[in-house]
Amino acid sequence: MEKRIKKTAIFFSLLFFITNCICAQHTTSSRTLSQIITSLQKVYHVQFNYAEDVIEGVSLKPPSKNLSLQEALRYLESNTGLSFSLMNDNFILIKPRTGIILCGYLKRKDNLEVLPSATIQTSDSSTTSDKNGFFQIKIKHPLQLITIRYLGYKTIMKPYNQFEVSGCKDVYLQSDFQLLPQVIISNYITSGINKIDNGSFQIDFSNLDILPGLIDHDVLQSVQAFPGIQSVNETVSNINIRGGTHDQNLILWDDIKMYQSGHFFGLISMYNPHITQKVSLRKSGNDVSYTDGVSGTIDMQTNHEVNRAFKGVIGVNLTDANGFADIPINESSSIQVAARKSISDFFETPTYTAFFDRISQNTEVASNATTITNTDKTFDFYDTSLRWIYNISDRDKLRVNFINVHNQLRFNENAIINQEEESRDSKLTQNSIAGALHYNRIWNDKLKTDFEIYETDYKLRAVNANILDSQRFLQENIVSETSTKLKVNYKLNNRLELLNGYHFVETEVTNLDDVDNPLFRFLVSEVVRTHGVFSQVAYKTLNNKTNLNLGLRYNYISKFNKSIWEPRLSFSHQFFKHFALEILAEYKHQNTSQVINFQNDFLGIEKRRWQLSNDKEIPVITSKQVSMGLNYNYSGWLVDIDGFYKIVDGITTQSQGFQNQYEFIKSHGRYDVKGLDILLRKHIEKFSAWLSYSYMDNRYLFKELETNYFPGNYNISHTATLGMTYALNNLKLSAGLNWHSGKPTTQPVFENQIIDEQVNYEATNTSNLDDYLRLDISAIYNFKFSDKTRANLGVSVWNVLDKENEINNFYRVKDETIMETVQKSLGLTPNAVFRVYF
């Protein structure tokens, strides 16, 4: 018995010993060097730089946590056969002990931005630079030739002994085909918004701070932060650049012209914010390669570089769920995909309700005849977009883009007819689908060509069921456009560059009105083809303080046998160190415009339809404008003053949205607008505040209506915005106050309002609606789930004060009584967002 107890004790003792050994062995098992490096970076707050192939396959036991940094590095050196060199700023370089290593950081020579994914090669090895521009490559001997290539930059080919090899130095690459535009004012309003030396403004969404009332990077809401740009009815489908109508804006998505702007029929942008990286805004002085857009240009661009690592975003807010993925295919190709879908199929949020009420007010959707009730009101939207890039070679790049957008509104009209309940379905859909192919070729250090072709299609379709008259009214508006463009850049020297090219555009517009009772069908389909030839010279001084772009575009419209010459100018000059002068001028034209035939067209929701010029009662629209600005930028202060004058000829009364005595009159004329844009901004570390003010005098001249000028429908004389942003660690806060004078309106004559059963109006647009005032706030908090996964949570409130702003009104006669209809802005509208980045 005693022996058995001893054996049992010995057995359990051995078992305990073996178990502990196994556990100890498990806890001290080997880990990859990559995992160890990640741990050390957190513990010692250092950064390791290395080429992936240097540490590939290396595994060892982690160093003791009690070691100092120098002791841990010596431990790694003795167990890996690698060299760990502590550089400046707590950077540690890892390289093999034997052989020669060349390392460095690749940067652009013009603005010192890092260059990721560049190719570095020798005769027997190759590597690429990482996201910080860092590279490291093995060299056999000091005379071995090293080649560094990056698309769009001069290739470096020289032996190792001609590089600066003491440490990892910066290596600069120079553009080999183009005088790249320079940022002359960074953080123009807030971080990520810059002013460029060619007169344009740029929003870089990868660096953009929060804006008041916005927690998503809504592209077309963001551009309204600039002075001189606003929407008289708060929608992105009615953006007014210096008094122009929305159809006078050239809206491009990766160089594709778009004829639709928003979801919810204009309340939010239809362009997915994750795939749209940069936006360029031009009020005047456009490049000669651009056509259309007599008021201004909004040019949205995706990222044009191949991505080497997977990136993804998923998110949800109170209107939609969305996702984005940037997927590397191989070393020379990557693809981006993005999608959004409204969440109204699952539940209705306060934001959805506010948006729906806003778009449906004063339309058949909200109210119908007294004997008709509307039920089952639903709204749905989605968008998908794709961008694929393939670097065919160091000098050839192919890019493919695709976008598909859909909006749909449905409701049932119900009534009791012959003592039986009947119901009929009414529906409104709005779709855009477009695709493009871009091919860029760098022929040599001086010559580059860009070829692009796109097809863009837009369709607005409404089925309006009139249940009392047993009538179905079908309306369609279709735009189909094909464009081909070739641009040739030739660099004469480091200061002078020529741009030449050819542009062909074919636009077809179809309009249909179809009634089944009584039978009526009206179908009009027209096509206009335009050929454009352009040339421009760009000059930049060696110190980059003076920039000049001077060009001429010739357009020939074959259908009208019409020639249009369009000179363009942008000039900027920096002087006295902190001052800059800017002069912009241009002539432009466009063949398309949006008109309103009747206020109840397309259910009264999106009542505008596109039409083509016929060079008679619908002229080709032309514009000429000039602006001059002066800015002062020093020590966080910015003062920017810009005066402008613009003439737009060939507009029609139908395109201006009259709802007074000229509502059903067809005439054409012009408008002149002069004004002043002022911005005052102060930036202090993590705090930024700005005050903008715009003055505008916008007047119509329709000779067939009135002999003298009268105020335009978009003459918002005074506009002011006060905004601020503040960043506190991971929290970003923003607030903004928007005010402008009331929209012009035409009122009935006091005490003599009706004559011959018609409204008796006073002089056109001599009255104004009440002033507009809106306070918006927003906040975003950023946090991490892990080293590779981060997230943010945001909330915003639009119109915090819940002020009932008047955005439009009109008068009608009913039962010998004057009736006024007033359209209101969005009330207090909350929103929230949660996004995860991985």
C-alpha positions in Angstrom: 0.0 0.0 0.0 2.8 2.3 1.0 4.7 1.5 -2.3 1.5 2.3 -4.3 1.2 5.6 -2.5 4.8 6.4 -3.3 4.4 5.4 -7.0 1.2 7.5 -7.2 3.0 10.5 -5.7 6.0 10.1 -8.0 3.6 9.8 -11.0 1.7 13.0 -10.2 5.0 14.8 -9.4 6.3 13.8 -12.8 3.0 14.8 -14.4 3.1 18.2 -12.8 6.8 18.7 -13.8 6.1 17.7 -17.5 3.0 19.9 -17.6 4.9 22.9 -16.3 7.7 22.2 -18.8 5.1 22.0 -21.6 3.4 25.2 -20.4 6.7 27.0 -20.0 7.8 25.8 -23.4 4.5 27.1 -24.8 4.8 30.5 -23.2 8.3 31.0 -24.5 7.7 29.6 -28.0 9.2 31.3 -31.0 7.4 34.2 -32.7 8.0 35.8 -36.0 10.3 38.8 -36.1 7.5 40.9 -37.5 5.4 40.2 -34.4 8.3 40.9 -32.1 8.9 44.3 -33.8 5.2 45.2 -33.4 5.5 44.6 -29.7 8.8 46.5 -29.3 7.3 49.5 -31.1 4.6 49.8 -28.5 6.9 49.2 -25.5 9.8 51.5 -26.4 7.9 53.9 -28.7 10.2 53.5 -31.6 9.6 52.8 -35.3 11.4 50.0 -37.3 12.2 50.5 -41.0 13.0 47.5 -43.1 12.4 45.7 -46.4 9.9 42.9 -46.1 12.2 40.3 -47.7 14.9 41.1 -45.0 12.8 39.8 -42.1 10.8 37.2 -44.0 10.9 33.8 -42.4 12.9 35.0 -39.3 11.5 33.6 -36.0 12.9 33.6 -32.5 11.9 33.8 -28.8 11.0 37.4 -27.8 13.5 39.3 -25.7 12.8 39.6 -22.0 10.6 42.5 -21.1 13.1 43.6 -18.5 15.7 44.5 -21.1 16.5 48.1 -22.1 16.0 49.1 -25.8 19.8 48.7 -26.5 19.9 45.3 -24.8 16.9 44.1 -26.7 18.5 45.2 -30.0 21.7 43.4 -29.1 19.7 40.3 -28.3 18.0 40.5 -31.7 21.3 41.0 -33.5 22.8 37.9 -31.8 19.8 35.7 -32.7 18.9 36.8 -36.2 22.1 37.7 -38.0 20.6 41.1 -38.8 21.9 44.6 -38.0 19.6 46.9 -35.9 20.8 50.5 -36.1 19.2 53.2 -34.0 18.8 56.3 -36.2 17.6 59.8 -35.4 14.0 60.4 -34.1 13.8 56.9 -32.6 13.9 55.1 -36.0 15.6 51.7 -36.1 16.9 50.4 -39.4 17.0 46.7 -40.0 19.4 45.3 -42.6 21.6 42.3 -43.3 25.0 42.3 -41.6 26.8 41.2 -44.8 26.8 43.0 -48.1 25.9 46.6 -48.9 22.5 48.2 -48.3 21.0 51.3 -49.9 18.1 52.8 -48.1 16.2 56.1 -48.3 12.9 58.0 -48.4 11.5 58.9 -51.9 9.9 62.3 -52.1 8.5 64.6 -54.8 11.0 67.4 -55.4 8.3 70.1 -56.0 6.3 69.7 -52.7 8.2 67.1 -50.6 5.3 64.7 -50.5 6.3 61.0 -50.0 6.1 58.6 -53.0 4.8 55.2 -52.0 4.9 52.1 -54.3 7.8 53.3 -56.4 10.0 50.6 -58.0 13.7 50.3 -57.0 15.7 47.7 -59.0 19.2 46.3 -59.4 20.3 43.7 -61.9 19.4 40.9 -59.5 16.8 42.3 -57.0 14.0 44.7 -56.7 11.7 46.3 -54.0 9.1 49.0 -53.7 8.8 52.0 -51.3 6.3 51.8 -48.5 3.6 54.2 -47.5 6.2 56.5 -45.9 8.4 56.4 -49.1 11.0 54.3 -47.4 12.9 51.7 -49.3 15.9 49.3 -48.7 17.7 47.1 -51.3 20.7 44.9 -51.3 23.7 46.0 -53.4 26.5 43.6 -54.5 29.2 46.2 -55.1 29.6 50.0 -55.1 29.5 50.3 -58.9 26.2 48.3 -59.3 23.5 50.3 -61.2 20.3 51.2 -59.4 17.1 52.2 -61.1 14.3 54.1 -59.4 11.0 54.4 -61.3 7.7 56.1 -60.5 5.0 56.8 -63.0 5.0 60.5 -64.1 8.5 61.2 -62.7 12.0 61.1 -64.2 13.7 57.7 -63.8 16.9 57.7 -61.7 19.6 55.4 -63.0 23.0 55.7 -61.4 25.5 53.4 -59.5 25.4 53.0 -55.7 28.6 55.1 -55.1 26.8 58.2 -56.5 24.1 58.1 -53.9 24.5 59.7 -50.5 24.8 56.5 -48.4 25.5 57.8 -44.9 22.2 56.8 -43.3 18.8 56.7 -45.0 18.7 60.0 -46.8 15.8 61.6 -48.8 15.9 60.8 -52.5 14.0 63.3 -54.7 12.1 62.5 -57.9 11.2 65.3 -60.4 8.1 65.4 -62.6 9.1 64.6 -66.1 6.1 65.9 -68.1 4.1 68.5 -66.3 4.3 71.7 -64.3 2.3 70.5 -61.3 0.0 73.0 -59.6 1.2 74.3 -56.3 -0.7 74.9 -53.1 -0.4 78.6 -52.4 -2.7 78.6 -49.3 -3.0 75.5 -47.2 -5.9 75.1 -44.7 -7.8 77.7 -46.6 -10.9 77.3 -44.4 -9.8 74.3 -42.3 -7.4 71.4 -42.7 -7.7 69.6 -46.0 -9.0 72.6 -48.0 -6.3 74.4 -50.1 -6.1 77.1 -52.7 -4.1 76.3 -55.8 -2.0 78.7 -57.9 -4.2 78.1 -61.0 -7.1 79.8 -59.2 -8.9 76.6 -58.2 -9.7 75.3 -54.7 -9.1 71.8 -53.7 -10.6 69.6 -51.0 -8.5 66.6 -50.0 -10.9 64.3 -48.1 -8.0 62.2 -46.7 -6.9 65.2 -44.7 -10.2 67.1 -44.3 -11.3 68.1 -40.8 -14.9 68.1 -39.7 -17.3 70.8 -41.2 -20.3 72.2 -39.4 -23.4 69.9 -39.7 -21.5 67.2 -41.7 -20.2 63.9 -40.3 -19.8 62.3 -43.7 -17.6 63.8 -46.4 -20.6 64.9 -48.5 -18.8 66.2 -51.6 -21.4 68.7 -52.8 -22.3 69.9 -49.3 -18.6 70.5 -48.6 -18.1 72.8 -51.6 -20.7 75.1 -50.2 -18.3 76.1 -47.5 -16.6 78.4 -50.0 -17.6 82.1 -50.3 -19.8 82.7 -53.4 -21.3 79.2 -53.4 -24.6 78.3 -51.9 -27.9 76.6 -52.5 -31.0 78.7 -52.3 -33.1 75.7 -51.3 -30.4 73.7 -49.3 -30.0 70.9 -51.9 -27.0 69.7 -53.7 -29.1 69.6 -56.9 -29.4 73.3 -56.8 -25.9 74.7 -56.2 -25.6 78.3 -57.2 -22.1 79.5 -58.1 -22.0 83.3 -58.1 -25.7 83.6 -59.0 -25.8 80.9 -61.6 -28.3 78.1 -61.8 -27.3 74.5 -61.1 -27.5 73.4 -64.7 -24.7 75.9 -65.4 -22.2 73.9 -63.3 -19.9 71.4 -64.9 -20.0 68.4 -62.5 -17.3 65.8 -63.3 -16.7 62.5 -61.5 -13.3 61.2 -62.7 -13.6 63.3 -65.8 -17.1 62.0 -66.6 -19.8 64.6 -66.9 -22.7 63.9 -64.6 -26.3 65.1 -65.2 -27.5 64.0 -61.7 -26.2 65.3 -58.4 -27.9 63.8 -55.4 -29.9 61.2 -53.5 -33.2 62.1 -51.9 -33.7 64.3 -55.0 -30.9 66.6 -53.9 -30.6 66.5 -50.1 -27.4 64.4 -50.0 -24.7 63.9 -52.7 -24.9 60.7 -54.8 -21.1 60.4 -54.9 -19.8 57.9 -52.4 -17.4 59.9 -50.1 -15.0 57.0 -49.5 -14.1 56.5 -53.2 -14.0 60.3 -54.0 -10.6 61.5 -52.7 -10.3 65.0 -54.0 -12.5 67.8 -55.3 -11.3 70.7 -57.4 -13.6 73.8 -57.5 -13.2 76.5 -60.1 -15.3 79.6 -60.1 -13.5 81.0 -63.2 -10.2 80.7 -65.2 -10.9 77.1 -66.2 -8.3 75.0 -68.1 -9.0 75.0 -71.8 -9.5 71.3 -71.8 -12.9 71.9 -70.0 -16.1 72.7 -71.8 -19.6 73.3 -70.5 -20.3 74.9 -67.1 -20.7 78.6 -67.8 -20.9 79.3 -64.0 -18.2 77.0 -62.6 -16.7 73.6 -62.4 -16.8 70.9 -59.7 -14.3 68.2 -60.5 -14.3 65.1 -58.3 -11.4 62.6 -58.5 -10.7 59.1 -57.1 -7.2 58.1 -56.1 -5.2 57.5 -59.2 -2.4 55.5 -57.7 -2.1 51.7 -57.4 -2.7 50.5 -53.9 -0.3 47.8 -52.5 -2.3 46.9 -49.3 -5.9 46.1 -48.7 -8.1 48.9 -47.2 -11.7 48.8 -46.3 -14.4 50.9 -44.7 -17.9 49.9 -43.6 -20.3 52.3 -42.0 -23.9 53.2 -41.3 -25.7 56.5 -40.6 -29.4 57.5 -40.2 -30.0 57.4 -43.9 -27.9 54.6 -45.4 -25.4 51.8 -44.9 -22.2 52.0 -47.0 -19.0 50.1 -47.7 -15.7 50.7 -49.5 -12.8 48.4 -50.4 -9.4 49.1 -52.1 -8.1 45.8 -53.2 -4.6 45.2 -54.6 -4.6 42.7 -57.5 -0.8 42.5 -58.0 2.2 44.9 -57.9 0.9 46.9 -60.9 -2.9 46.9 -60.4 -5.6 47.6 -57.8 -9.3 48.0 -57.8 -11.6 50.2 -55.7 -15.3 49.4 -55.1 -17.9 51.3 -53.1 -21.6 51.0 -52.5 -24.4 52.7 -50.5 -28.0 51.6 -49.8 -30.7 53.4 -47.9 -31.9 51.8 -44.7 -35.5 52.9 -45.1 -36.5 49.3 -46.0 -35.7 48.2 -42.5 -36.7 51.2 -40.4 -37.4 54.9 -40.6 -35.2 57.3 -38.7 -35.8 60.9 -37.7 -33.4 61.9 -40.5 -35.3 59.9 -43.1 -38.6 61.4 -42.0 -37.2 65.0 -42.1 -35.8 64.4 -45.6 -39.0 62.8 -46.9 -41.2 65.6 -45.6 -38.8 68.2 -47.1 -38.8 66.8 -50.6 -42.5 66.0 -50.7 -44.0 69.2 -49.3 -46.4 71.1 -51.7 -46.4 68.1 -54.1 -48.9 65.4 -55.0 -46.9 63.0 -52.7 -47.8 65.0 -49.6 -51.3 66.0 -50.5 -53.8 65.3 -53.3 -57.4 66.1 -54.0 -59.7 66.1 -51.0 -61.3 62.9 -52.1 -58.0 61.1 -52.6 -55.6 59.8 -50.0 -52.0 58.8 -50.5 -50.7 55.7 -48.7 -47.7 53.4 -48.7 -45.2 56.2 -49.3 -41.7 54.7 -49.8 -38.4 56.1 -50.9 -35.2 54.1 -51.7 -31.8 54.8 -53.1 -28.5 53.1 -53.8 -25.2 53.8 -55.6 -22.3 51.7 -56.7 -19.0 52.8 -58.1 -15.8 51.2 -59.3 -12.3 52.3 -60.2 -9.6 50.0 -61.6 -6.0 51.0 -62.3 -3.4 49.0 -64.2 0.1 50.3 -64.6 1.0 48.6 -67.9 4.6 49.8 -67.6 6.5 52.5 -66.0 5.2 54.8 -68.7 1.8 53.5 -69.5 -1.3 53.6 -67.2 -4.8 52.4 -67.8 -7.8 53.5 -65.6 -11.4 52.3 -65.8 -14.3 54.0 -63.9 -17.9 53.0 -63.5 -20.8 54.5 -61.5 -24.5 53.5 -61.1 -27.0 55.6 -59.1 -30.7 55.0 -58.4 -33.5 56.9 -56.7 -37.1 55.7 -56.4 -40.2 57.2 -54.8 -43.5 55.3 -54.8 -47.0 55.9 -53.3 -50.6 54.7 -53.8 -53.5 57.0 -54.6 -56.7 55.8 -53.1 -60.3 56.9 -53.6 -63.9 55.6 -53.4 -65.4 55.4 -56.9 -68.9 54.1 -57.5 -68.9 53.0 -53.9 -65.8 50.8 -54.4 -62.3 51.5 -53.2 -59.7 51.8 -55.9 -56.0 52.2 -55.7 -53.3 53.1 -58.3 -49.6 53.2 -58.0 -47.6 56.4 -58.8 -43.8 56.2 -59.1 -40.8 58.5 -59.8 -37.4 57.1 -60.6 -34.1 58.9 -61.3 -31.1 56.9 -62.6 -27.5 57.6 -63.7 -25.1 55.2 -65.1 -21.7 56.0 -66.6 -18.4 54.5 -67.5 -15.0 55.7 -68.7 -11.6 54.5 -69.9 -8.5 56.6 -69.5 -5.1 55.8 -71.0 -2.0 57.8 -70.1 1.4 57.5 -71.9 4.7 59.1 -70.9 6.7 59.1 -74.1 9.8 60.8 -72.8 11.0 63.4 -70.3 9.1 66.1 -72.3 6.0 64.5 -73.8 2.9 63.0 -72.3 -0.5 62.1 -73.8 -3.8 61.5 -72.1 -6.7 59.8 -73.9 -10.1 59.4 -72.4 -13.5 58.2 -73.6 -16.7 58.1 -71.6 -20.4 57.3 -71.9 -22.9 58.9 -69.4 -26.6 58.2 -69.3 -29.3 59.9 -67.2 -33.0 59.0 -67.0 -35.8 60.6 -65.1 -39.2 58.8 -65.3 -42.5 59.5 -63.6 -45.8 57.6 -63.7 -48.6 59.8 -62.3 -51.9 58.0 -61.7 -55.0 60.2 -61.7 -57.5 57.9 -60.1 -60.5 60.1 -60.5 -60.1 60.5 -64.3 -58.8 57.0 -64.8 -55.7 58.5 -66.3 -52.0 57.5 -66.4 -49.5 60.3 -67.2 -46.0 59.1 -68.2 -43.1 61.5 -68.4 -39.5 60.8 -69.3 -36.3 62.8 -69.6 -33.3 61.0 -71.0 -29.8 62.3 -71.6 -27.1 60.2 -73.4 -23.7 61.6 -73.9 -20.5 60.2 -75.4 -17.2 62.1 -75.2 -13.7 61.5 -76.6 -10.7 63.7 -75.6 -7.0 63.6 -76.4 -4.6 65.9 -74.4 -0.9 66.3 -75.3 1.4 67.9 -72.8 4.8 69.0 -74.0 7.3 70.4 -71.6 9.7 72.9 -73.2 11.7 73.4 -70.0 11.3 73.5 -66.3 9.3 76.7 -66.5 7.3 76.4 -69.7 4.8 73.8 -70.8 2.3 73.5 -73.7 -1.1 71.8 -73.6 -2.8 70.9 -76.8 -5.8 68.7 -77.6 -9.0 67.7 -79.3 -12.4 67.0 -77.8 -15.5 65.5 -79.4 -18.9 65.5 -77.6 -22.2 64.0 -78.8 -25.2 64.7 -76.6 -28.7 63.3 -77.2 -31.7 64.4 -75.1 -35.1 62.8 -75.3 -38.3 64.1 -73.7 -41.6 62.2 -73.6 -45.1 63.1 -72.4 -47.6 60.2 -72.7 -51.2 60.2 -71.6 -53.5 57.2 -72.0 -56.9 59.0 -71.5 -57.4 60.9 -73.7 -54.6 59.5 -75.9 -51.8 61.9 -76.3 -48.1 61.3 -77.0 -45.4 63.9 -77.4 -41.8 62.7 -78.1 -38.8 64.9 -78.9 -35.3 63.5 -79.4 -32.5 65.8 -80.5 -28.7 65.4 -80.9 -25.9 68.0 -80.9 -22.3 67.2 -81.8 -19.5 69.5 -80.8 -15.8 69.5 -81.9 -13.3 71.3 -79.8 -9.6 72.1 -80.4 -7.6 73.7 -77.6 -4.1 75.0 -76.8 -2.6 76.5 -73.7 0.7 77.7 -72.5 1.7 77.4 -68.8 4.5 79.4 -67.4 6.0 79.2 -63.9 9.0 81.1 -62.5 11.8 79.2 -60.9 10.9 80.5 -57.5 7.3 79.4 -58.1 6.0 82.8 -57.1 4.5 83.6 -60.5 2.1 81.3 -62.4 0.4 82.0 -65.7 -1.9 79.8 -67.8 -3.1 81.4 -71.1 -5.1 79.4 -73.6 -7.6 79.4 -76.4 -10.4 76.9 -77.2 -12.2 76.7 -80.5 -15.6 74.9 -80.6 -17.6 74.0 -83.7 -21.2 72.9 -83.4 -21.9 71.1 -86.6 -25.7 71.1 -86.3 -25.8 74.9 -86.2 -22.7 75.5 -88.3 -21.6 77.7 -85.4 -18.1 78.6 -84.2 -17.3 79.7 -80.7 -13.9 81.0 -79.6 -13.1 80.8 -75.9 -10.0 82.5 -74.4 -9.0 81.4 -70.9 -6.6 83.0 -68.3 -5.4 82.3 -64.9 -2.6 84.4 -63.3 -1.2 84.5 -59.8 1.8 86.3 -58.3 3.1 86.2 -54.7 4.8 89.4 -53.5 6.1 91.0 -50.2 6.4 87.4 -48.9 2.8 87.2 -47.5 0.7 88.7 -50.3 -0.7 87.2 -53.5 -2.5 88.7 -56.5 -4.8 86.6 -58.7 -6.5 87.3 -62.0 -8.9 84.9 -63.6 -10.9 85.3 -66.9 -12.7 83.0 -69.3 -15.2 82.6 -72.1 -17.4 79.4 -72.0 -20.5 77.9 -73.6 -22.9 75.0 -73.1 -25.5 73.3 -75.2 -27.7 71.8 -72.4 -29.9 73.4 -69.8 -32.6 72.4 -67.3 -36.1 73.8 -67.7 -39.5 73.7 -65.9 -42.5 73.4 -68.2 -45.0 73.0 -65.4 -44.5 73.0 -61.6 -46.3 69.7 -61.2 -44.2 67.8 -63.8 -42.6 64.6 -62.5 -45.0 64.7 -59.5 -43.6 68.1 -58.6 -40.6 66.4 -57.0 -37.8 66.8 -59.6 -39.7 69.0 -62.0 -36.7 70.1 -64.1 -35.9 68.4 -67.3 -32.8 68.6 -69.5 -33.1 70.1 -73.0 -30.7 70.8 -75.9 -30.2 74.2 -77.5 -31.6 74.6 -81.0 -29.9 78.0 -81.6 -33.2 79.7 -82.0 -35.7 80.1 -79.1 -33.3 78.0 -77.0 -29.9 79.6 -77.7 -26.5 78.2 -77.0 -25.6 79.6 -73.6 -22.4 81.6 -73.5 -20.6 83.3 -70.6 -17.7 85.7 -70.0 -16.4 86.5 -66.6 -13.4 88.0 -64.9 -12.3 88.2 -61.3 -9.4 89.8 -59.4 -8.3 88.8 -55.9 -5.8 89.7 -53.3 -4.9 87.7 -50.2 -2.7 88.0 -47.2 -1.5 84.9 -45.4 0.7 85.1 -42.3 1.0 83.6 -38.8 -2.3 81.7 -39.1 -4.2 84.7 -40.4 -5.7 84.7 -43.8 -7.6 87.5 -45.5 -8.8 86.8 -49.0 -10.8 89.3 -51.1 -12.1 88.5 -54.6 -14.2 90.8 -56.8 -15.9 89.4 -60.0 -18.1 90.3 -62.9 -20.0 87.8 -65.0 -22.3 87.9 -68.0 -24.3 84.8 -69.1 -26.3 85.1 -72.3 -28.8 82.7 -73.9 -30.8 81.8 -70.7 -34.5 81.1 -71.0 -37.3 82.0 -68.6 -38.1 78.3 -68.2 -34.6 77.6 -67.0 -34.8 80.3 -64.3 -37.8 78.8 -62.4 -40.2 81.8 -62.6 -43.4 81.3 -60.6 -44.9 84.8 -61.1 -46.4 86.5 -64.2 -43.6 85.0 -66.4 -44.1 81.4 -65.4 -45.7 80.3 -68.7 -44.0 82.8 -71.0 -41.1 81.5 -73.2 -38.4 84.1 -73.8 -34.6 84.2 -73.7 -32.3 86.8 -72.4 -29.2 87.1 -70.1 -28.1 88.0 -66.6 -25.3 90.1 -65.3 -23.8 89.6 -61.9 -21.1 91.5 -60.1 -20.0 90.9 -56.5 -17.4 90.5 -53.9 -16.3 87.4 -51.9 -14.3 87.9 -48.6 -12.8 85.3 -46.3 -11.2 85.9 -42.9 -9.6 82.9 -41.2 -7.5 82.4 -38.1 -5.8 79.1 -37.4 -4.2 78.4 -34.0 -2.8 74.9 -33.6 -5.9 72.7 -33.3 -8.4 75.5 -33.5 -9.6 77.1 -36.7 -12.3 79.8 -37.1 -13.5 81.6 -40.2 -15.9 84.4 -41.3 -16.9 84.7 -44.9 -19.1 87.3 -46.6 -20.4 87.6 -50.1 -22.1 90.5 -51.8 -23.9 90.0 -55.1 -25.9 92.1 -57.5 -27.6 89.7 -60.0 -29.9 91.2 -62.7 -31.9 89.8 -65.6 -32.5 91.4 -69.0 -35.3 89.8 -71.0 -36.1 92.4 -73.7 -39.3 90.8 -74.7 -40.5 91.0 -71.1 -39.1 94.2 -69.7 -36.9 96.9 -71.3 -34.8 97.4 -68.1 -32.8 95.1 -65.9 -34.6 93.6 -62.9 -33.4 91.5 -59.9 -32.7 87.8 -60.7 -34.4 84.9 -59.1 -31.0 83.9 -57.5 -30.0 87.3 -56.4 -29.0 86.6 -52.8 -27.5 90.0 -52.1 -25.8 89.3 -48.8 -24.4 86.0 -47.4 -22.4 85.5 -44.3 -21.0 82.3 -42.6 -19.3 82.0 -39.2 -17.6 78.7 -38.6 -15.1 77.0 -36.3 -13.5 73.6 -35.7 -11.5 72.3 -32.7 -9.6 69.1 -32.3 -9.0 67.7 -28.8 -7.0 64.4 -28.9 -9.4 62.0 -30.7 -12.4 64.3 -30.6 -13.2 66.8 -33.3 -15.9 69.5 -32.9 -17.4 72.0 -35.3 -20.1 74.6 -35.4 -21.3 77.0 -38.0 -23.8 79.8 -38.4 -25.2 80.5 -41.9 -27.2 83.7 -42.7 -28.3 85.2 -46.0 -30.8 87.8 -47.1 -34.1 86.5 -48.4 -34.6 85.1 -51.9 -36.3 87.6 -54.3 -40.0 87.2 -54.8 -42.8 89.0 -56.6 -45.8 89.8 -54.5 -49.4 90.8 -55.5 -50.2 94.5 -55.6 -51.5 95.5 -52.2 -55.3 95.9 -52.1 -55.5 95.1 -55.8 -54.4 91.5 -55.9 -56.6 90.0 -58.6 -57.5 91.3 -62.0 -59.5 89.1 -64.5 -59.2 86.1 -62.2 -55.4 86.4 -62.4 -52.8 87.5 -59.8 -51.9 91.2 -60.3 -48.2 91.3 -59.5 -46.1 94.2 -58.5 -42.8 94.9 -60.2 -40.8 91.7 -60.7 -38.6 90.5 -57.8 -38.8 93.8 -55.9 -39.6 92.0 -52.6 -37.7 89.4 -50.6 -38.5 86.5 -48.4 -37.5 86.7 -44.8 -33.8 86.4 -44.0 -32.4 82.8 -43.7 -30.6 81.7 -40.6 -29.3 78.2 -39.7 -27.0 76.9 -36.9 -25.3 73.5 -37.4 -23.1 71.5 -35.1 -21.2 68.2 -35.5 -18.8 66.0 -33.5 -16.6 63.0 -34.4 -14.7 60.7 -32.0 -11.9 58.5 -33.3 -10.7 55.4 -31.6 -8.9 52.1 -32.3 -10.0 48.5 -32.0 -6.5 47.2 -32.8 -3.3 48.1 -34.6 -5.0 47.6 -38.0 -8.6 48.5 -37.2 -9.9 51.9 -36.2 -13.3 53.5 -36.0 -15.1 56.7 -35.5 -18.5 57.7 -34.1 -20.1 61.0 -35.1 -23.2 63.0 -34.4 -24.6 66.1 -36.1 -27.6 68.4 -35.9 -28.7 70.5 -38.9 -30.6 73.6 -38.0 -30.2 73.3 -34.2 -32.5 76.3 -33.6 -35.3 74.5 -35.6 -35.9 77.8 -37.5 -38.6 77.7 -40.1 -36.7 79.4 -43.0 -38.7 80.4 -46.1 -36.9 79.1 -49.2 -39.6 79.8 -51.8 -43.2 81.1 -52.2 -45.8 81.5 -55.0 -49.3 82.8 -55.3 -52.4 81.3 -57.0 -56.1 82.3 -57.4 -58.6 79.9 -56.0 -62.3 80.7 -55.6 -61.6 84.4 -56.3 -59.2 84.4 -53.3 -55.4 84.9 -53.4 -53.6 81.8 -52.0 -50.0 81.9 -50.9 -47.9 78.7 -50.7 -44.7 78.9 -48.7 -42.0 76.2 -48.9 -39.9 75.7 -45.8 -36.4 74.5 -45.3 -35.3 71.5 -43.3 -36.1 71.8 -39.6 -34.0 70.4 -36.8 -32.4 67.3 -38.4 -30.2 65.0 -36.4 -27.8 62.4 -37.9 -25.3 59.9 -36.5 -22.6 57.7 -38.1 -20.5 54.8 -37.1 -17.6 53.7 -39.3 -14.9 51.0 -39.1 -11.7 51.2 -41.1 -9.5 48.1 -41.6 
